Amino acid sequence: MWKFLLGAAVGYVLGARAGHERYEQLRRTYQRVADHPAVQGAAGVVRARVDEAVNGHRHADAAGEGARRRAGAVR
């Protein structure tokens, strides 16, 4: 527990010494990277894969059930 508190105190002091200028510099760098087209494209791919993993099975199950119903109605 003491190590955690010591680490938090050291981090706070170092962060306070870095000041607002360093914070703004880091924020601008983050924004520039986040707005880069390659990063945006990769984020879109990741979002699509997550959406497919979360919702894809539901859509596939619903489509399969509809096909089974139609096949039964034709017979």
PDB file with one MODEL, atoms N, CA, C and O in Angstrom:
MODEL        1
ATOM      1  N   MET A   1       0.831  -1.194   0.000  1.00  0.00           N
ATOM      2  CA  MET A   1       0.000   0.000   0.000  1.00  0.00           C
ATOM      3  C   MET A   1       0.872   1.254   0.000  1.00  0.00           C
ATOM      4  O   MET A   1       0.567   2.234  -0.680  1.00  0.00           O
ATOM      5  N   TRP A   2       1.950   1.214   0.761  1.00  0.00           N
ATOM      6  CA  TRP A   2       2.843   2.374   0.834  1.00  0.00           C
ATOM      7  C   TRP A   2       3.503   2.645  -0.496  1.00  0.00           C
ATOM      8  O   TRP A   2       3.704   3.801  -0.868  1.00  0.00           O
ATOM      9  N   LYS A   3       3.848   1.574  -1.229  1.00  0.00           N
ATOM     10  CA  LYS A   3       4.488   1.754  -2.532  1.00  0.00           C
ATOM     11  C   LYS A   3       3.541   2.456  -3.499  1.00  0.00           C
ATOM     12  O   LYS A   3       3.953   3.323  -4.270  1.00  0.00           O
ATOM     13  N   PHE A   4       2.273   2.074  -3.450  1.00  0.00           N
ATOM     14  CA  PHE A   4       1.274   2.712  -4.313  1.00  0.00           C
ATOM     15  C   PHE A   4       1.143   4.195  -3.984  1.00  0.00           C
ATOM     16  O   PHE A   4       1.151   5.036  -4.883  1.00  0.00           O
ATOM     17  N   LEU A   5       1.022   4.516  -2.703  1.00  0.00           N
ATOM     18  CA  LEU A   5       0.889   5.915  -2.290  1.00  0.00           C
ATOM     19  C   LEU A   5       2.128   6.723  -2.653  1.00  0.00           C
ATOM     20  O   LEU A   5       2.016   7.869  -3.089  1.00  0.00           O
ATOM     21  N   LEU A   6       3.313   6.132  -2.477  1.00  0.00           N
ATOM     22  CA  LEU A   6       4.548   6.812  -2.846  1.00  0.00           C
ATOM     23  C   LEU A   6       4.581   7.056  -4.356  1.00  0.00           C
ATOM     24  O   LEU A   6       4.951   8.142  -4.802  1.00  0.00           O
ATOM     25  N   GLY A   7       4.194   6.046  -5.142  1.00  0.00           N
ATOM     26  CA  GLY A   7       4.159   6.203  -6.600  1.00  0.00           C
ATOM     27  C   GLY A   7       3.175   7.275  -7.030  1.00  0.00           C
ATOM     28  O   GLY A   7       3.468   8.067  -7.926  1.00  0.00           O
ATOM     29  N   ALA A   8       2.008   7.305  -6.394  1.00  0.00           N
ATOM     30  CA  ALA A   8       1.005   8.323  -6.723  1.00  0.00           C
ATOM     31  C   ALA A   8       1.523   9.719  -6.374  1.00  0.00           C
ATOM     32  O   ALA A   8       1.310  10.664  -7.135  1.00  0.00           O
ATOM     33  N   ALA A   9       2.193   9.856  -5.245  1.00  0.00           N
ATOM     34  CA  ALA A   9       2.727  11.157  -4.841  1.00  0.00           C
ATOM     35  C   ALA A   9       3.817  11.615  -5.801  1.00  0.00           C
ATOM     36  O   ALA A   9       3.845  12.781  -6.195  1.00  0.00           O
ATOM     37  N   VAL A  10       4.713  10.711  -6.180  1.00  0.00           N
ATOM     38  CA  VAL A  10       5.780  11.066  -7.120  1.00  0.00           C
ATOM     39  C   VAL A  10       5.173  11.455  -8.461  1.00  0.00           C
ATOM     40  O   VAL A  10       5.596  12.440  -9.067  1.00  0.00           O
ATOM     41  N   GLY A  11       4.188  10.697  -8.930  1.00  0.00           N
ATOM     42  CA  GLY A  11       3.524  11.015 -10.191  1.00  0.00           C
ATOM     43  C   GLY A  11       2.852  12.376 -10.145  1.00  0.00           C
ATOM     44  O   GLY A  11       2.906  13.134 -11.114  1.00  0.00           O
ATOM     45  N   TYR A  12       2.227  12.682  -9.032  1.00  0.00           N
ATOM     46  CA  TYR A  12       1.565  13.979  -8.887  1.00  0.00           C
ATOM     47  C   TYR A  12       2.577  15.119  -8.941  1.00  0.00           C
ATOM     48  O   TYR A  12       2.357  16.118  -9.625  1.00  0.00           O
ATOM     49  N   VAL A  13       3.683  14.967  -8.221  1.00  0.00           N
ATOM     50  CA  VAL A  13       4.697  16.025  -8.189  1.00  0.00           C
ATOM     51  C   VAL A  13       5.298  16.219  -9.579  1.00  0.00           C
ATOM     52  O   VAL A  13       5.442  17.350 -10.042  1.00  0.00           O
ATOM     53  N   LEU A  14       5.648  15.121 -10.243  1.00  0.00           N
ATOM     54  CA  LEU A  14       6.231  15.233 -11.582  1.00  0.00           C
ATOM     55  C   LEU A  14       5.229  15.828 -12.566  1.00  0.00           C
ATOM     56  O   LEU A  14       5.604  16.631 -13.420  1.00  0.00           O
ATOM     57  N   GLY A  15       3.976  15.447 -12.458  1.00  0.00           N
ATOM     58  CA  GLY A  15       2.946  16.005 -13.321  1.00  0.00           C
ATOM     59  C   GLY A  15       2.745  17.489 -13.079  1.00  0.00           C
ATOM     60  O   GLY A  15       2.545  18.255 -14.022  1.00  0.00           O
ATOM     61  N   ALA A  16       2.798  17.893 -11.826  1.00  0.00           N
ATOM     62  CA  ALA A  16       2.630  19.303 -11.496  1.00  0.00           C
ATOM     63  C   ALA A  16       3.807  20.126 -12.015  1.00  0.00           C
ATOM     64  O   ALA A  16       3.637  21.272 -12.432  1.00  0.00           O
ATOM     65  N   ARG A  17       4.989  19.538 -11.985  1.00  0.00           N
ATOM     66  CA  ARG A  17       6.162  20.261 -12.485  1.00  0.00           C
ATOM     67  C   ARG A  17       6.123  20.394 -14.004  1.00  0.00           C
ATOM     68  O   ARG A  17       6.591  21.391 -14.553  1.00  0.00           O
ATOM     69  N   ALA A  18       5.569  19.398 -14.680  1.00  0.00           N
ATOM     70  CA  ALA A  18       5.501  19.455 -16.137  1.00  0.00           C
ATOM     71  C   ALA A  18       4.621  20.625 -16.564  1.00  0.00           C
ATOM     72  O   ALA A  18       4.906  21.294 -17.558  1.00  0.00           O
ATOM     73  N   GLY A  19       3.574  20.863 -15.826  1.00  0.00           N
ATOM     74  CA  GLY A  19       2.740  22.025 -16.053  1.00  0.00           C
ATOM     75  C   GLY A  19       1.766  21.914 -17.205  1.00  0.00           C
ATOM     76  O   GLY A  19       1.653  20.884 -17.869  1.00  0.00           O
ATOM     77  N   HIS A  20       1.077  23.001 -17.413  1.00  0.00           N
ATOM     78  CA  HIS A  20       0.006  23.063 -18.396  1.00  0.00           C
ATOM     79  C   HIS A  20       0.538  22.999 -19.828  1.00  0.00           C
ATOM     80  O   HIS A  20      -0.120  22.449 -20.711  1.00  0.00           O
ATOM     81  N   GLU A  21       1.718  23.554 -20.057  1.00  0.00           N
ATOM     82  CA  GLU A  21       2.288  23.525 -21.412  1.00  0.00           C
ATOM     83  C   GLU A  21       2.490  22.097 -21.888  1.00  0.00           C
ATOM     84  O   GLU A  21       2.142  21.753 -23.018  1.00  0.00           O
ATOM     85  N   ARG A  22       3.054  21.270 -21.022  1.00  0.00           N
ATOM     86  CA  ARG A  22       3.302  19.873 -21.394  1.00  0.00           C
ATOM     87  C   ARG A  22       1.967  19.151 -21.633  1.00  0.00           C
ATOM     88  O   ARG A  22       1.850  18.353 -22.563  1.00  0.00           O
ATOM     89  N   TYR A  23       0.982  19.427 -20.809  1.00  0.00           N
ATOM     90  CA  TYR A  23      -0.340  18.835 -20.992  1.00  0.00           C
ATOM     91  C   TYR A  23      -0.904  19.198 -22.366  1.00  0.00           C
ATOM     92  O   TYR A  23      -1.412  18.336 -23.083  1.00  0.00           O
ATOM     93  N   GLU A  24      -0.811  20.465 -22.722  1.00  0.00           N
ATOM     94  CA  GLU A  24      -1.316  20.913 -24.023  1.00  0.00           C
ATOM     95  C   GLU A  24      -0.544  20.271 -25.171  1.00  0.00           C
ATOM     96  O   GLU A  24      -1.128  19.918 -26.196  1.00  0.00           O
ATOM     97  N   GLN A  25       0.760  20.121 -24.999  1.00  0.00           N
ATOM     98  CA  GLN A  25       1.573  19.477 -26.028  1.00  0.00           C
ATOM     99  C   GLN A  25       1.126  18.019 -26.222  1.00  0.00           C
ATOM    100  O   GLN A  25       0.970  17.563 -27.355  1.00  0.00           O
ATOM    101  N   LEU A  26       0.927  17.309 -25.140  1.00  0.00           N
ATOM    102  CA  LEU A  26       0.472  15.920 -25.225  1.00  0.00           C
ATOM    103  C   LEU A  26      -0.920  15.830 -25.856  1.00  0.00           C
ATOM    104  O   LEU A  26      -1.191  14.935 -26.657  1.00  0.00           O
ATOM    105  N   ARG A  27      -1.790  16.761 -25.489  1.00  0.00           N
ATOM    106  CA  ARG A  27      -3.147  16.765 -26.032  1.00  0.00           C
ATOM    107  C   ARG A  27      -3.140  17.012 -27.544  1.00  0.00           C
ATOM    108  O   ARG A  27      -3.867  16.354 -28.288  1.00  0.00           O
ATOM    109  N   ARG A  28      -2.321  17.958 -27.990  1.00  0.00           N
ATOM    110  CA  ARG A  28      -2.216  18.239 -29.429  1.00  0.00           C
ATOM    111  C   ARG A  28      -1.672  17.035 -30.187  1.00  0.00           C
ATOM    112  O   ARG A  28      -2.157  16.706 -31.270  1.00  0.00           O
ATOM    113  N   THR A  29      -0.670  16.382 -29.622  1.00  0.00           N
ATOM    114  CA  THR A  29      -0.095  15.194 -30.265  1.00  0.00           C
ATOM    115  C   THR A  29      -1.142  14.087 -30.369  1.00  0.00           C
ATOM    116  O   THR A  29      -1.275  13.450 -31.414  1.00  0.00           O
ATOM    117  N   TYR A  30      -1.880  13.859 -29.289  1.00  0.00           N
ATOM    118  CA  TYR A  30      -2.935  12.847 -29.309  1.00  0.00           C
ATOM    119  C   TYR A  30      -3.972  13.175 -30.378  1.00  0.00           C
ATOM    120  O   TYR A  30      -4.385  12.298 -31.136  1.00  0.00           O
ATOM    121  N   GLN A  31      -4.387  14.423 -30.439  1.00  0.00           N
ATOM    122  CA  GLN A  31      -5.407  14.831 -31.402  1.00  0.00           C
ATOM    123  C   GLN A  31      -4.921  14.644 -32.831  1.00  0.00           C
ATOM    124  O   GLN A  31      -5.683  14.199 -33.690  1.00  0.00           O
ATOM    125  N   ARG A  32      -3.658  14.980 -33.099  1.00  0.00           N
ATOM    126  CA  ARG A  32      -3.086  14.829 -34.434  1.00  0.00           C
ATOM    127  C   ARG A  32      -3.041  13.343 -34.834  1.00  0.00           C
ATOM    128  O   ARG A  32      -3.348  12.994 -35.974  1.00  0.00           O
ATOM    129  N   VAL A  33      -2.662  12.486 -33.900  1.00  0.00           N
ATOM    130  CA  VAL A  33      -2.614  11.047 -34.185  1.00  0.00           C
ATOM    131  C   VAL A  33      -4.029  10.502 -34.374  1.00  0.00           C
ATOM    132  O   VAL A  33      -4.272   9.726 -35.298  1.00  0.00           O
ATOM    133  N   ALA A  34      -4.951  10.894 -33.520  1.00  0.00           N
ATOM    134  CA  ALA A  34      -6.327  10.390 -33.603  1.00  0.00           C
ATOM    135  C   ALA A  34      -7.017  10.827 -34.885  1.00  0.00           C
ATOM    136  O   ALA A  34      -7.885  10.111 -35.386  1.00  0.00           O
ATOM    137  N   ASP A  35      -6.657  11.974 -35.424  1.00  0.00           N
ATOM    138  CA  ASP A  35      -7.281  12.480 -36.647  1.00  0.00           C
ATOM    139  C   ASP A  35      -6.616  11.976 -37.926  1.00  0.00           C
ATOM    140  O   ASP A  35      -7.103  12.252 -39.023  1.00  0.00           O
ATOM    141  N   HIS A  36      -5.528  11.254 -37.802  1.00  0.00           N
ATOM    142  CA  HIS A  36      -4.808  10.755 -38.979  1.00  0.00           C
ATOM    143  C   HIS A  36      -5.683   9.749 -39.730  1.00  0.00           C
ATOM    144  O   HIS A  36      -6.307   8.896 -39.098  1.00  0.00           O
ATOM    145  N   PRO A  37      -5.745   9.828 -41.063  1.00  0.00           N
ATOM    146  CA  PRO A  37      -6.607   8.928 -41.837  1.00  0.00           C
ATOM    147  C   PRO A  37      -6.323   7.438 -41.622  1.00  0.00           C
ATOM    148  O   PRO A  37      -7.252   6.630 -41.609  1.00  0.00           O
ATOM    149  N   ALA A  38      -5.067   7.075 -41.457  1.00  0.00           N
ATOM    150  CA  ALA A  38      -4.743   5.658 -41.232  1.00  0.00           C
ATOM    151  C   ALA A  38      -5.318   5.171 -39.904  1.00  0.00           C
ATOM    152  O   ALA A  38      -5.811   4.047 -39.812  1.00  0.00           O
ATOM    153  N   VAL A  39      -5.257   6.007 -38.887  1.00  0.00           N
ATOM    154  CA  VAL A  39      -5.804   5.653 -37.577  1.00  0.00           C
ATOM    155  C   VAL A  39      -7.321   5.571 -37.664  1.00  0.00           C
ATOM    156  O   VAL A  39      -7.928   4.663 -37.096  1.00  0.00           O
ATOM    157  N   GLN A  40      -7.936   6.514 -38.370  1.00  0.00           N
ATOM    158  CA  GLN A  40      -9.385   6.484 -38.539  1.00  0.00           C
ATOM    159  C   GLN A  40      -9.831   5.209 -39.258  1.00  0.00           C
ATOM    160  O   GLN A  40     -10.823   4.588 -38.874  1.00  0.00           O
ATOM    161  N   GLY A  41      -9.089   4.823 -40.309  1.00  0.00           N
ATOM    162  CA  GLY A  41      -9.424   3.603 -41.040  1.00  0.00           C
ATOM    163  C   GLY A  41      -9.308   2.374 -40.169  1.00  0.00           C
ATOM    164  O   GLY A  41     -10.182   1.507 -40.193  1.00  0.00           O
ATOM    165  N   ALA A  42      -8.235   2.289 -39.398  1.00  0.00           N
ATOM    166  CA  ALA A  42      -8.049   1.142 -38.499  1.00  0.00           C
ATOM    167  C   ALA A  42      -9.149   1.103 -37.443  1.00  0.00           C
ATOM    168  O   ALA A  42      -9.643   0.028 -37.103  1.00  0.00           O
ATOM    169  N   ALA A  43      -9.535   2.255 -36.926  1.00  0.00           N
ATOM    170  CA  ALA A  43     -10.601   2.310 -35.928  1.00  0.00           C
ATOM    171  C   ALA A  43     -11.922   1.842 -36.531  1.00  0.00           C
ATOM    172  O   ALA A  43     -12.701   1.164 -35.861  1.00  0.00           O
ATOM    173  N   GLY A  44     -12.180   2.198 -37.789  1.00  0.00           N
ATOM    174  CA  GLY A  44     -13.405   1.743 -38.453  1.00  0.00           C
ATOM    175  C   GLY A  44     -13.434   0.230 -38.624  1.00  0.00           C
ATOM    176  O   GLY A  44     -14.473  -0.403 -38.439  1.00  0.00           O
ATOM    177  N   VAL A  45     -12.292  -0.345 -38.978  1.00  0.00           N
ATOM    178  CA  VAL A  45     -12.210  -1.805 -39.124  1.00  0.00           C
ATOM    179  C   VAL A  45     -12.455  -2.479 -37.783  1.00  0.00           C
ATOM    180  O   VAL A  45     -13.192  -3.462 -37.704  1.00  0.00           O
ATOM    181  N   VAL A  46     -11.846  -1.958 -36.740  1.00  0.00           N
ATOM    182  CA  VAL A  46     -12.021  -2.543 -35.409  1.00  0.00           C
ATOM    183  C   VAL A  46     -13.480  -2.432 -34.972  1.00  0.00           C
ATOM    184  O   VAL A  46     -14.042  -3.388 -34.437  1.00  0.00           O
ATOM    185  N   ARG A  47     -14.100  -1.260 -35.198  1.00  0.00           N
ATOM    186  CA  ARG A  47     -15.516  -1.099 -34.829  1.00  0.00           C
ATOM    187  C   ARG A  47     -16.398  -2.102 -35.568  1.00  0.00           C
ATOM    188  O   ARG A  47     -17.304  -2.692 -34.979  1.00  0.00           O
ATOM    189  N   ALA A  48     -16.129  -2.293 -36.861  1.00  0.00           N
ATOM    190  CA  ALA A  48     -16.928  -3.226 -37.654  1.00  0.00           C
ATOM    191  C   ALA A  48     -16.772  -4.653 -37.139  1.00  0.00           C
ATOM    192  O   ALA A  48     -17.752  -5.392 -37.051  1.00  0.00           O
ATOM    193  N   ARG A  49     -15.560  -5.038 -36.802  1.00  0.00           N
ATOM    194  CA  ARG A  49     -15.336  -6.399 -36.296  1.00  0.00           C
ATOM    195  C   ARG A  49     -15.975  -6.609 -34.941  1.00  0.00           C
ATOM    196  O   ARG A  49     -16.526  -7.676 -34.672  1.00  0.00           O
ATOM    197  N   VAL A  50     -15.909  -5.603 -34.086  1.00  0.00           N
ATOM    198  CA  VAL A  50     -16.556  -5.711 -32.777  1.00  0.00           C
ATOM    199  C   VAL A  50     -18.061  -5.804 -32.959  1.00  0.00           C
ATOM    200  O   VAL A  50     -18.715  -6.628 -32.320  1.00  0.00           O
ATOM    201  N   ASP A  51     -18.616  -4.964 -33.828  1.00  0.00           N
ATOM    202  CA  ASP A  51     -20.055  -4.999 -34.085  1.00  0.00           C
ATOM    203  C   ASP A  51     -20.468  -6.356 -34.631  1.00  0.00           C
ATOM    204  O   ASP A  51     -21.496  -6.905 -34.234  1.00  0.00           O
ATOM    205  N   GLU A  52     -19.670  -6.893 -35.539  1.00  0.00           N
ATOM    206  CA  GLU A  52     -19.966  -8.206 -36.114  1.00  0.00           C
ATOM    207  C   GLU A  52     -19.896  -9.293 -35.048  1.00  0.00           C
ATOM    208  O   GLU A  52     -20.730 -10.198 -35.025  1.00  0.00           O
ATOM    209  N   ALA A  53     -18.909  -9.205 -34.170  1.00  0.00           N
ATOM    210  CA  ALA A  53     -18.765 -10.201 -33.116  1.00  0.00           C
ATOM    211  C   ALA A  53     -19.923 -10.121 -32.128  1.00  0.00           C
ATOM    212  O   ALA A  53     -20.399 -11.145 -31.637  1.00  0.00           O
ATOM    213  N   VAL A  54     -20.371  -8.910 -31.840  1.00  0.00           N
ATOM    214  CA  VAL A  54     -21.451  -8.740 -30.866  1.00  0.00           C
ATOM    215  C   VAL A  54     -22.813  -9.026 -31.494  1.00  0.00           C
ATOM    216  O   VAL A  54     -23.624  -9.745 -30.911  1.00  0.00           O
ATOM    217  N   ASN A  55     -23.068  -8.474 -32.667  1.00  0.00           N
ATOM    218  CA  ASN A  55     -24.389  -8.566 -33.275  1.00  0.00           C
ATOM    219  C   ASN A  55     -24.460  -9.542 -34.437  1.00  0.00           C
ATOM    220  O   ASN A  55     -25.561  -9.889 -34.867  1.00  0.00           O
ATOM    221  N   GLY A  56     -23.351  -9.989 -34.953  1.00  0.00           N
ATOM    222  CA  GLY A  56     -23.335 -10.837 -36.136  1.00  0.00           C
ATOM    223  C   GLY A  56     -24.048 -12.156 -35.939  1.00  0.00           C
ATOM    224  O   GLY A  56     -24.733 -12.636 -36.842  1.00  0.00           O
ATOM    225  N   HIS A  57     -23.894 -12.740 -34.778  1.00  0.00           N
ATOM    226  CA  HIS A  57     -24.528 -14.030 -34.526  1.00  0.00           C
ATOM    227  C   HIS A  57     -26.044 -13.903 -34.491  1.00  0.00           C
ATOM    228  O   HIS A  57     -26.759 -14.798 -34.942  1.00  0.00           O
ATOM    229  N   ARG A  58     -26.527 -12.800 -33.959  1.00  0.00           N
ATOM    230  CA  ARG A  58     -27.977 -12.591 -33.935  1.00  0.00           C
ATOM    231  C   ARG A  58     -28.532 -12.474 -35.344  1.00  0.00           C
ATOM    232  O   ARG A  58     -29.570 -13.055 -35.660  1.00  0.00           O
ATOM    233  N   HIS A  59     -27.832 -11.715 -36.197  1.00  0.00           N
ATOM    234  CA  HIS A  59     -28.287 -11.540 -37.574  1.00  0.00           C
ATOM    235  C   HIS A  59     -28.227 -12.858 -38.329  1.00  0.00           C
ATOM    236  O   HIS A  59     -29.138 -13.180 -39.091  1.00  0.00           O
ATOM    237  N   ALA A  60     -27.177 -13.612 -38.125  1.00  0.00           N
ATOM    238  CA  ALA A  60     -27.034 -14.895 -38.813  1.00  0.00           C
ATOM    239  C   ALA A  60     -28.123 -15.865 -38.356  1.00  0.00           C
ATOM    240  O   ALA A  60     -28.684 -16.593 -39.175  1.00  0.00           O
ATOM    241  N   ASP A  61     -28.425 -15.881 -37.062  1.00  0.00           N
ATOM    242  CA  ASP A  61     -29.476 -16.760 -36.552  1.00  0.00           C
ATOM    243  C   ASP A  61     -30.842 -16.355 -37.102  1.00  0.00           C
ATOM    244  O   ASP A  61     -31.644 -17.215 -37.467  1.00  0.00           O
ATOM    245  N   ALA A  62     -31.106 -15.070 -37.163  1.00  0.00           N
ATOM    246  CA  ALA A  62     -32.396 -14.589 -37.670  1.00  0.00           C
ATOM    247  C   ALA A  62     -32.534 -14.918 -39.155  1.00  0.00           C
ATOM    248  O   ALA A  62     -33.609 -15.323 -39.597  1.00  0.00           O
ATOM    249  N   ALA A  63     -31.475 -14.752 -39.921  1.00  0.00           N
ATOM    250  CA  ALA A  63     -31.525 -15.061 -41.356  1.00  0.00           C
ATOM    251  C   ALA A  63     -31.729 -16.551 -41.558  1.00  0.00           C
ATOM    252  O   ALA A  63     -32.497 -16.950 -42.434  1.00  0.00           O
ATOM    253  N   GLY A  64     -31.070 -17.376 -40.778  1.00  0.00           N
ATOM    254  CA  GLY A  64     -31.220 -18.827 -40.897  1.00  0.00           C
ATOM    255  C   GLY A  64     -32.629 -19.275 -40.541  1.00  0.00           C
ATOM    256  O   GLY A  64     -33.176 -20.170 -41.185  1.00  0.00           O
ATOM    257  N   GLU A  65     -33.211 -18.674 -39.541  1.00  0.00           N
ATOM    258  CA  GLU A  65     -34.581 -19.028 -39.137  1.00  0.00           C
ATOM    259  C   GLU A  65     -35.577 -18.650 -40.224  1.00  0.00           C
ATOM    260  O   GLU A  65     -36.508 -19.406 -40.500  1.00  0.00           O
ATOM    261  N   GLY A  66     -35.392 -17.485 -40.845  1.00  0.00           N
ATOM    262  CA  GLY A  66     -36.283 -17.071 -41.922  1.00  0.00           C
ATOM    263  C   GLY A  66     -36.185 -18.004 -43.111  1.00  0.00           C
ATOM    264  O   GLY A  66     -37.201 -18.326 -43.727  1.00  0.00           O
ATOM    265  N   ALA A  67     -34.991 -18.442 -43.442  1.00  0.00           N
ATOM    266  CA  ALA A  67     -34.805 -19.377 -44.557  1.00  0.00           C
ATOM    267  C   ALA A  67     -35.474 -20.708 -44.247  1.00  0.00           C
ATOM    268  O   ALA A  67     -36.067 -21.317 -45.137  1.00  0.00           O
ATOM    269  N   ARG A  68     -35.391 -21.169 -43.008  1.00  0.00           N
ATOM    270  CA  ARG A  68     -36.036 -22.436 -42.639  1.00  0.00           C
ATOM    271  C   ARG A  68     -37.557 -22.313 -42.748  1.00  0.00           C
ATOM    272  O   ARG A  68     -38.222 -23.245 -43.200  1.00  0.00           O
ATOM    273  N   ARG A  69     -38.106 -21.178 -42.340  1.00  0.00           N
ATOM    274  CA  ARG A  69     -39.548 -20.988 -42.445  1.00  0.00           C
ATOM    275  C   ARG A  69     -39.998 -20.980 -43.887  1.00  0.00           C
ATOM    276  O   ARG A  69     -41.005 -21.601 -44.229  1.00  0.00           O
ATOM    277  N   ARG A  70     -39.253 -20.275 -44.751  1.00  0.00           N
ATOM    278  CA  ARG A  70     -39.608 -20.231 -46.166  1.00  0.00           C
ATOM    279  C   ARG A  70     -39.510 -21.606 -46.800  1.00  0.00           C
ATOM    280  O   ARG A  70     -40.352 -21.973 -47.620  1.00  0.00           O
ATOM    281  N   ALA A  71     -38.503 -22.360 -46.433  1.00  0.00           N
ATOM    282  CA  ALA A  71     -38.343 -23.706 -46.996  1.00  0.00           C
ATOM    283  C   ALA A  71     -39.504 -24.601 -46.565  1.00  0.00           C
ATOM    284  O   ALA A  71     -39.968 -25.431 -47.347  1.00  0.00           O
ATOM    285  N   GLY A  72     -39.969 -24.442 -45.347  1.00  0.00           N
ATOM    286  CA  GLY A  72     -41.105 -25.243 -44.863  1.00  0.00           C
ATOM    287  C   GLY A  72     -42.392 -24.851 -45.561  1.00  0.00           C
ATOM    288  O   GLY A  72     -43.245 -25.707 -45.796  1.00  0.00           O
ATOM    289  N   ALA A  73     -42.555 -23.586 -45.898  1.00  0.00           N
ATOM    290  CA  ALA A  73     -43.772 -23.112 -46.554  1.00  0.00           C
ATOM    291  C   ALA A  73     -43.830 -23.599 -48.002  1.00  0.00           C
ATOM    292  O   ALA A  73     -44.921 -23.781 -48.543  1.00  0.00           O
ATOM    293  N   VAL A  74     -42.684 -23.812 -48.633  1.00  0.00           N
ATOM    294  CA  VAL A  74     -42.653 -24.239 -50.030  1.00  0.00           C
ATOM    295  C   VAL A  74     -43.074 -25.696 -50.157  1.00  0.00           C
ATOM    296  O   VAL A  74     -43.709 -26.079 -51.140  1.00  0.00           O
ATOM    297  N   ARG A  75     -42.730 -26.487 -49.191  1.00  0.00           N
ATOM    298  CA  ARG A  75     -43.030 -27.930 -49.245  1.00  0.00           C
ATOM    299  C   ARG A  75     -44.467 -28.166 -49.206  1.00  0.00           C
ATOM    300  O   ARG A  75     -44.905 -29.316 -49.242  1.00  0.00           O
TER     301      ARG A  75
ENDMDL
END
